[in-house]
Amino acid sequence: MGNYRRSSIQDPKDPSRSSGWFSHEHKDHPDGWLQEHRYRWAVATLRELQRSFTSELCDAVAELMRLVVWRDEMGRKVLCNFCTKLHQVA
């Protein structure tokens, strides 16, 4: 327990007094602000990627729905023309 107290109150920037948890250089561990900044930057980047992907996906689904409607209209038109010609011949 004494080692824990000693290492927790020592100045981590002073390598001559470091022991235990702080026996290595302080610059090996980024500070909290830097970690938070990197985390927020990564989240913002991923959010923008997700937003653009969702937008492109919505556009693709809308185009697909237009194509389905067009296919149904063309199928109905071809069937109507076929039935009209069939009744004209008969």
Backbone bond lengths (Angstrom), bond angles and torsions (degrees), N, CA, C in turn:
res aa  C-N    CA-C-N  psi(-1)  N-CA   C-N-CA  omega(-1)  CA-C   N-CA-C  phi
1 M - - - 1.448 - - 1.522 110.49 -
2 G 1.323 116.39 -33.95 1.457 120.09 178.96 1.513 112.25 -63.20
3 N 1.342 116.83 -38.88 1.467 120.27 177.59 1.521 111.31 -63.57
4 Y 1.335 116.26 -38.84 1.458 119.75 179.06 1.531 110.22 -63.23
5 R 1.315 117.65 -47.05 1.460 120.70 179.21 1.518 111.45 -62.71
6 R 1.310 116.21 -41.68 1.460 120.43 -178.89 1.527 110.42 -65.04
7 S 1.341 117.41 -43.95 1.461 119.70 -178.22 1.522 111.68 -73.88
8 S 1.316 118.53 -28.01 1.458 119.73 -177.21 1.519 112.16 -78.22
9 I 1.355 119.06 -23.06 1.454 119.53 -178.22 1.519 112.88 -102.61
10 Q 1.327 117.60 -7.63 1.460 119.52 179.85 1.518 110.37 -75.43
11 D 1.290 115.65 151.91 1.456 121.83 178.78 1.527 108.73 -74.28
12 P 1.343 119.03 116.45 1.463 120.39 -177.50 1.523 113.21 -69.10
13 K 1.343 118.05 -16.05 1.462 120.24 -179.67 1.525 111.97 -83.29
14 D 1.317 117.05 -13.92 1.463 121.43 -179.21 1.528 108.84 -97.46
15 P 1.366 118.21 97.98 1.464 119.87 -174.90 1.524 113.47 -67.60
16 S 1.323 118.38 -21.02 1.465 119.45 -179.12 1.523 110.98 -72.08
17 R 1.317 118.10 -25.64 1.466 121.77 -178.73 1.516 111.82 -100.82
18 S 1.316 117.62 -0.62 1.462 120.63 -174.96 1.515 111.35 -75.58
19 S 1.306 114.03 142.34 1.459 121.66 172.23 1.513 107.40 -158.78
20 G 1.300 115.86 163.26 1.461 119.36 178.05 1.517 111.78 66.85
21 W 1.314 115.19 -122.49 1.464 120.56 -176.23 1.519 112.98 -64.51
22 F 1.321 118.44 -28.21 1.455 122.02 -175.24 1.517 112.21 -104.60
23 S 1.317 117.54 34.67 1.458 119.99 -177.61 1.532 112.27 -81.69
24 H 1.304 118.76 -2.92 1.462 121.67 178.28 1.518 109.86 -117.13
25 E 1.300 114.37 174.41 1.467 120.63 -176.98 1.529 110.71 -62.17
26 H 1.307 115.90 144.94 1.458 121.41 179.10 1.528 111.55 -71.07
27 K 1.316 116.94 -29.74 1.469 118.63 -176.74 1.522 112.88 -72.09
28 D 1.342 118.54 -7.48 1.460 120.30 174.70 1.526 111.18 -69.08
29 H 1.315 116.57 -25.15 1.455 120.91 -178.98 1.514 109.28 -110.56
30 P 1.344 117.61 118.52 1.464 118.76 177.65 1.525 110.08 -68.86
31 D 1.289 115.68 151.91 1.455 118.44 -179.88 1.522 110.59 -73.80
32 G 1.302 115.60 169.01 1.459 121.30 -176.07 1.515 113.26 -62.28
33 W 1.334 116.48 -38.18 1.456 119.61 -179.09 1.521 111.06 -62.89
34 L 1.340 116.10 -42.00 1.455 120.17 -179.18 1.529 110.75 -65.73
35 Q 1.324 116.15 -42.15 1.464 118.66 177.64 1.520 110.52 -62.88
36 E 1.318 117.59 -43.74 1.460 121.48 178.87 1.526 110.45 -62.49
37 H 1.328 117.20 -41.73 1.464 121.30 178.91 1.529 110.55 -61.81
38 R 1.322 116.27 -46.83 1.474 119.68 178.99 1.516 111.32 -62.65
39 Y 1.322 116.97 -41.33 1.457 121.16 179.28 1.530 110.23 -62.59
40 R 1.334 116.74 -48.05 1.459 119.60 -179.51 1.524 111.98 -64.97
41 W 1.331 116.86 -36.53 1.460 120.04 177.42 1.529 110.04 -65.14
42 A 1.334 117.23 -43.16 1.470 120.67 178.62 1.519 110.86 -63.46
43 V 1.324 117.30 -41.20 1.462 120.81 179.17 1.529 110.42 -64.95
44 A 1.326 117.06 -42.81 1.466 120.24 179.29 1.528 110.94 -64.05
45 T 1.320 116.45 -40.75 1.466 120.50 178.50 1.527 110.80 -63.91
46 L 1.320 116.35 -46.53 1.459 119.69 179.01 1.525 111.83 -65.07
47 R 1.329 116.50 -37.36 1.462 119.98 178.18 1.532 110.30 -62.63
48 E 1.329 117.04 -41.71 1.466 120.30 179.21 1.530 110.61 -66.86
49 L 1.327 116.97 -41.08 1.467 119.94 176.57 1.524 111.07 -62.18
50 Q 1.307 116.70 -42.39 1.457 120.74 179.02 1.522 110.78 -64.98
51 R 1.331 116.46 -40.70 1.459 120.41 179.45 1.535 110.85 -63.11
52 S 1.337 117.14 -44.56 1.467 119.81 -179.82 1.526 110.81 -68.07
53 F 1.336 117.03 -39.35 1.461 119.82 177.85 1.522 110.97 -63.21
54 T 1.337 116.55 -43.58 1.457 120.67 179.53 1.525 110.71 -63.45
55 S 1.309 116.86 -39.83 1.460 120.67 178.14 1.527 111.23 -62.74
56 E 1.327 116.64 -46.77 1.463 120.53 178.37 1.520 111.29 -63.71
57 L 1.326 116.92 -38.51 1.462 120.71 178.83 1.525 110.92 -65.57
58 C 1.321 117.50 -41.76 1.470 120.88 177.43 1.526 111.32 -63.11
59 D 1.332 116.52 -40.89 1.464 120.00 176.99 1.526 111.32 -62.70
60 A 1.331 116.44 -41.24 1.468 120.57 179.84 1.526 110.91 -66.00
61 V 1.322 117.49 -39.80 1.470 120.69 178.46 1.525 110.53 -66.57
62 A 1.327 117.10 -40.28 1.468 120.27 177.99 1.532 110.52 -63.35
63 E 1.336 116.90 -42.14 1.470 120.58 177.22 1.526 110.80 -63.43
64 L 1.320 116.47 -39.98 1.466 120.45 177.74 1.522 110.98 -62.03
65 M 1.323 116.64 -42.57 1.462 119.64 179.18 1.532 111.16 -64.64
66 R 1.338 116.91 -38.85 1.482 119.42 176.29 1.533 110.44 -62.99
67 L 1.328 116.67 -40.71 1.466 119.88 179.28 1.526 112.00 -66.83
68 V 1.319 117.88 -35.52 1.471 120.98 177.91 1.526 109.51 -65.94
69 V 1.329 117.15 -43.37 1.469 120.69 178.15 1.528 109.72 -62.95
70 W 1.343 117.07 -43.88 1.470 120.78 179.11 1.527 111.02 -61.55
71 R 1.341 116.55 -42.89 1.470 120.28 179.47 1.522 110.75 -62.27
72 D 1.342 117.08 -42.49 1.465 119.99 178.94 1.527 111.14 -63.78
73 E 1.331 116.87 -41.59 1.476 120.15 178.99 1.526 110.90 -64.90
74 M 1.335 117.75 -43.39 1.464 120.85 179.25 1.529 111.06 -65.68
75 G 1.321 117.16 -39.46 1.471 120.24 177.07 1.514 111.55 -62.89
76 R 1.336 116.81 -42.71 1.455 121.31 178.46 1.529 110.44 -65.20
77 K 1.333 116.95 -39.75 1.460 121.48 -179.41 1.544 110.92 -65.87
78 V 1.340 116.62 -44.65 1.470 120.80 179.24 1.524 110.19 -64.09
79 L 1.335 116.50 -43.04 1.468 120.16 179.57 1.521 110.99 -64.61
80 C 1.341 117.60 -38.95 1.467 121.61 178.35 1.531 110.58 -64.43
81 N 1.345 117.15 -44.49 1.470 120.90 178.07 1.521 110.86 -63.30
82 F 1.339 117.52 -41.74 1.465 120.90 179.17 1.525 110.82 -62.66
83 C 1.322 116.59 -45.01 1.468 119.99 -179.55 1.527 111.02 -65.73
84 T 1.327 117.33 -38.50 1.472 120.99 178.82 1.527 110.20 -63.37
85 K 1.335 117.68 -45.44 1.469 121.37 179.43 1.523 110.75 -67.14
86 L 1.321 117.61 -35.94 1.460 121.09 179.39 1.523 109.76 -64.58
87 H 1.340 118.61 -41.05 1.464 121.29 -179.66 1.518 111.39 -73.73
88 Q 1.344 118.57 -27.32 1.450 121.54 178.68 1.544 110.02 -71.57
89 V 1.327 115.40 -36.56 1.468 120.24 -178.49 1.522 110.08 -73.71
90 A 1.303 117.46 -37.01 1.459 120.83 -174.12 1.482 113.51 -76.51
